[in-house]
Amino acid sequence: MAATVVITAGLLVLLAAVAAPAAYATDYVVGDSSGWTSGVDYTTWAKGKTFSVGDNLVFQYSAMHTVAEVSSADYSACSSSNSLQSFSDQNTKIALTAPGTRYFVCGTPGHCSGGMKLAVTVSAAAATAPAASTTPPATTPAAPGSDDDTPPETTTPSATTPPATTTTTAPTTKSTSTSTGGASGGDAKLAMGVLASAAGLVGLALMA
């Protein structure tokens, strides 16, 4: 439910930001109450005004006049023969859609040189800060039994146990000596037995 509220609020803020330039757009009636006609200083009229992207110029004029948008060179030469666009509907509304300078003249011969020319510099639309949302951000519920005050568990890396070393025990001299002594003792007993038998035989021979 909270996530739905946050998404809805975000969409409303986005729509407000998109609609902001249109909501603050201004329609400028060229020449104000005089309209688009001879005898008006349109340079003075435009001075001090801020024209922004999204604004509109409204030309109101009689059937003897026209509105022609021209290049900078044709504006200076008061020529409408290569106009970018031309209107004669007597109530022309021209949208200012991009930053830059726009040039307009009356296409009726002699009227431009008589002062019916207008140059306006269009600036980028001012950025409007979106309204702050009062909806609190959605929070993810904690798992049952969890304690928010419990610090996160840290894992301490275990000390590296050195590999076991195999000790080879050299045979002791004592063990070797003992084995040798046992063998020598057996030989001595055998020798003594042989000597005893020989002595017995000698004794029998003497008695005979």
Buried (B, 14 or more C-beta within 10 A) or exposed (E): EEEEEBEEBEEBBEEEBEEBBEEEBEEBBBBEEBBBBBEBEBEEBBEEEEBBBBBBBBBBBEEEBBBBBBEEEBBEBBBBEEBEEBBBEBEBEBEBEEEEEBBBBBBBEEBBEEBBBBBBEBEEBEEEEBEEEEEEEEEEEEEEEEEEEEEEEEEEEEEEEEEEEEEEEEEEEEEEEEEEEEEEEEEEEEEEEEEEEEEEEEEEEEEE
